[in-house]
Amino acid sequence: MEPSQVAVIGSGLIGRSWAIVFAAGGFKVKLYDIAQQQLMSALENIRQQMKEMEKLGVLKGALSAEQQLALISVCTDLKAAVEGATFIQECTPENLELKKKIFSQLDLIVDDNVILSSSTSCLLPSKLFTGLKHVKQCIVSHPVNPPYFVPLVEIVPHPETDPSTTERTYALMKRIGQSPVKLNREVEGFVLNRLQYAVISEAWRLVGEGVISPTDLDLVMSDGLGMRYAFIGPLETMHLNAEGVSNYCERYAEGMRLVLNTFGPVPEFSGETAQKVSQALSEKIPVVPKVLEARRKWRDECLIGLAKLKTQMKSD
Ligand code: NAI
């Protein structure tokens, strides 16, 4: 049976987001942190976010913001936080030793049914969970920021994770409106960051070699490739850009290999190119908290609009 109560461990940026996503799905959420003050500001921030989304008409789920808020409670006692929860989402800072400590604490207090899930962006399940008594119930569920409007969740098992843990996590993510994908085995960077780093790496080389300016490089993505990638992936792009994938390979494999063979080594991400990119971006968006915050707010508004459009395109 799917859980009706979940625990979220860590109430920072991602912990808050998970609490909002689970509450929208109708789940009771116990939000745990080591600092009471942190929990208080998390609750206030969650309230503001929910109210704002309700005002904009983008609040998900069948409940009002007040009703969703009432599903979230906070707690500084780990045992009490996980009591009654059948799914635990860990969202503490990206620090292997800290996360291992938390999972070993959880390992001592949970039963054999609860799922222990980590939000980690890049720590491998084999590093996080090996040796735990409940390793079969452990998994990584890696969200993308902001999870409420970018629904992807990468589900990454430990080699000893029970397939039922993966299936239950997948079903739960679907149920709360996220878009889960399953990795069959762990790999450094998972999939999203591997793709992202491949793009960053080539972007860096092109700017470094003086082929294009940093701002034009970004436009290639935002006004070019990115337009279609919000709707279809690179493989479907191949399929549609010819008469199917096989035909695409017949037509373009040689050309792709020719280009790919000119790609350079992994960049250092330092020195002259770093200066050039940093200068261009700082001119466009000065590194001042207020300016960065405003730009992030604008980005999130764009994502909200895109999320709306995607829903509309699906239902049409
Ligand atoms: P954050 O620094 O905003 O929040 C961390 C929270 O953990 C804080 O509230 C802190 O008080 C709490 N904390 C620290 N020690 C703790 C402990 N022993 N027990 C319980 N809580 C404790 O970090 P953020 O950005 O929310 O990241 C959390 C996790 O999510 C990381 O593993 C990160 O890699 C992952 N993630 C982050 C994304 C992002 O865009 N920020 C995207 C996807 C995943």
Boltz pocket constraint, residues with backbone or C-beta under 6 A from the ligand:
constraints:
  - pocket:
      binder: B
      contacts: [[A, 9], [A, 10], [A, 11], [A, 12], [A, 13], [A, 14], [A, 15], [A, 32], [A, 33], [A, 34], [A, 35], [A, 38], [A, 90], [A, 91], [A, 92], [A, 93], [A, 94], [A, 95], [A, 98], [A, 102], [A, 119], [A, 120], [A, 121], [A, 122], [A, 142], [A, 143], [A, 144], [A, 145]]
      max_distance: 6.0
